[in-house]
Amino acid sequence: MAKVILICGKICSGKSYYARKLKEKEHAVILSRDEMTYELINNEQGEFYNIFSERVNHYLRKKTVEIVHAGANVILDWGFWTNEGRKEISKFFKQNDVSYEWHYIDVSSDKWQIQIKARNKQIENGNGGPDFYLDEGLMNKLLSRFEEPFKDEMDVWYINN
């Protein structure tokens, strides 16, 4: 039976890397809101970003249900930063008769700082793809929105060392 794997983790924790590794093992399709946003508007949406991101989110949720009902696994590489958001999407999939599994990417502070520096360097070199440059202001804003899950919320707790 096909399922959705929902990947939770703070920015730059290694979610996309983990999703790509899992893709082969699970024979799955990865749906990334960041990738889609970048492909459609190249992250140049300014104040429209939140509205556009919600529209992309809504569209990809519908497509996820279609893909799983067609028999393929889906990996959602979205972050799922809030407890409310995790509960809401779990409810959505239950209502649509879709099996799902939660995976959390736990990264040490040292590894996280290394990954942030590497990400920013790639962006400075023009190889950042859909990623945003993480300066202190953006980092603080994003971290203020992240709610780390409790272990009993997750099916898989992956430690990214």
C-alpha positions as CSV (number, residue, x, y, z in Angstrom):
1,M,0.0,0.0,0.0
2,A,1.4,3.4,-1.0
3,K,2.0,6.1,1.7
4,V,3.1,9.6,2.3
5,I,6.4,10.3,4.2
6,L,6.3,13.7,5.8
7,I,9.7,15.1,6.6
8,C,9.9,17.5,9.6
9,G,12.9,19.5,10.6
10,K,14.2,23.1,10.9
11,I,15.7,24.9,8.1
12,C,19.1,23.5,6.9
13,S,18.8,20.3,9.0
14,G,19.3,18.0,6.0
15,K,15.7,17.3,5.1
16,S,16.2,17.4,1.3
17,Y,19.3,15.3,1.5
18,Y,17.4,12.8,3.6
19,A,14.5,12.9,1.2
20,R,16.7,12.1,-1.8
21,K,18.2,9.1,0.1
22,L,14.8,7.9,1.1
23,K,13.4,8.3,-2.5
24,E,15.5,5.4,-3.8
25,K,14.7,3.1,-0.8
26,E,10.9,3.8,-0.9
27,H,10.6,4.2,-4.7
28,A,8.9,7.5,-4.1
29,V,8.2,10.8,-5.7
30,I,9.5,13.9,-3.8
31,L,7.2,16.9,-3.7
32,S,9.0,20.0,-2.5
33,R,7.1,23.3,-2.0
34,D,10.5,25.2,-2.1
35,E,11.4,23.6,-5.4
36,M,8.1,24.3,-7.0
37,T,8.1,27.9,-5.8
38,Y,11.6,28.4,-7.2
39,E,10.7,26.8,-10.5
40,L,7.6,28.9,-11.0
41,I,8.8,32.3,-9.7
42,N,12.5,32.0,-8.9
43,N,11.9,33.1,-5.2
44,E,11.3,36.7,-6.4
45,Q,7.8,37.0,-5.1
46,G,8.5,39.4,-2.3
47,E,5.5,40.1,0.0
48,F,3.4,37.7,-2.1
49,Y,5.5,34.7,-1.0
50,N,3.3,33.6,1.9
51,I,0.1,33.7,-0.3
52,F,1.8,31.9,-3.2
53,S,3.4,29.3,-0.8
54,E,-0.1,28.5,0.6
55,R,-1.5,28.0,-2.9
56,V,1.4,25.7,-3.8
57,N,0.9,23.8,-0.5
58,H,-2.8,23.3,-1.3
59,Y,-2.1,22.1,-4.8
60,L,0.6,19.7,-3.7
61,R,-1.6,18.2,-1.0
62,K,-4.3,17.4,-3.6
63,K,-1.7,15.9,-5.9
64,T,-0.2,13.8,-3.1
65,V,-3.6,12.2,-2.5
66,E,-3.9,11.4,-6.2
67,I,-0.4,10.0,-6.4
68,V,-0.8,7.8,-3.4
69,H,-4.3,6.5,-4.5
70,A,-2.6,5.7,-7.9
71,G,-0.2,3.4,-6.0
72,A,3.0,5.4,-5.6
73,N,4.8,6.6,-2.4
74,V,5.2,10.3,-1.9
75,I,7.8,12.2,0.2
76,L,6.8,15.7,1.3
77,D,9.9,17.7,2.0
78,W,8.2,20.7,3.6
79,G,9.6,21.0,7.1
80,F,6.2,21.0,8.9
81,W,7.5,23.5,11.5
82,T,4.4,23.8,13.8
83,N,2.6,21.4,15.9
84,E,-0.7,22.8,14.5
85,G,0.5,22.3,11.0
86,R,1.5,18.7,11.7
87,K,-1.9,17.9,13.3
88,E,-3.7,19.6,10.4
89,I,-1.9,17.6,7.6
90,S,-2.3,14.4,9.5
91,K,-6.0,15.0,9.8
92,F,-6.2,15.8,6.1
93,F,-4.5,12.5,5.1
94,K,-6.7,10.5,7.5
95,Q,-9.8,12.1,5.9
96,N,-8.5,11.2,2.5
97,D,-7.7,7.6,3.4
98,V,-4.0,8.1,2.9
99,S,-1.4,6.2,5.0
100,Y,1.4,8.4,6.3
101,E,4.6,8.3,8.3
102,W,6.4,11.1,10.1
103,H,10.2,11.5,9.9
104,Y,12.0,14.1,11.9
105,I,15.5,15.2,11.1
106,D,17.4,16.0,14.3
107,V,20.7,17.8,13.7
108,S,23.4,18.7,16.2
109,S,24.2,22.4,16.7
110,D,27.7,22.0,15.3
111,K,26.6,20.1,12.2
112,W,23.8,22.6,11.7
113,Q,26.2,25.5,11.7
114,I,28.4,23.7,9.2
115,Q,25.5,23.1,6.9
116,I,24.3,26.7,7.1
117,K,27.7,28.0,6.1
118,A,27.9,25.5,3.2
119,R,24.4,26.4,2.0
120,N,25.2,30.2,2.1
121,K,28.5,29.5,0.2
122,Q,26.6,27.6,-2.5
123,I,24.1,30.5,-2.8
124,E,27.0,33.1,-3.0
125,N,28.5,31.0,-5.8
126,G,25.2,30.9,-7.7
127,N,24.5,27.2,-7.0
128,G,21.8,27.6,-4.3
129,G,18.8,26.5,-6.4
130,P,15.6,27.0,-4.4
131,D,17.5,27.8,-1.2
132,F,17.4,31.2,0.5
133,Y,20.6,32.8,1.9
134,L,20.4,32.6,5.7
135,D,21.5,35.8,7.3
136,E,21.0,36.3,11.1
137,G,17.7,38.2,10.6
138,L,16.1,35.5,8.5
139,M,17.5,32.8,10.7
140,N,16.0,34.3,13.8
141,K,12.6,34.8,12.1
142,L,12.5,31.2,10.9
143,L,13.6,29.7,14.2
144,S,11.0,31.7,16.1
145,R,8.4,29.8,14.0
146,F,9.8,26.3,14.5
147,E,8.3,24.0,17.1
148,E,10.4,20.9,17.6
149,P,8.1,17.8,17.7
150,F,7.9,15.4,20.7
151,K,9.3,12.0,20.0
152,D,5.9,10.4,20.2
153,E,4.7,12.5,17.3
154,M,7.2,11.0,14.9
155,D,7.5,7.5,13.5
156,V,11.2,7.9,12.6
157,W,13.6,10.1,14.5
158,Y,16.7,10.4,12.2
159,I,19.8,11.9,13.8
160,N,21.9,13.8,11.2
161,N,25.4,13.7,12.6
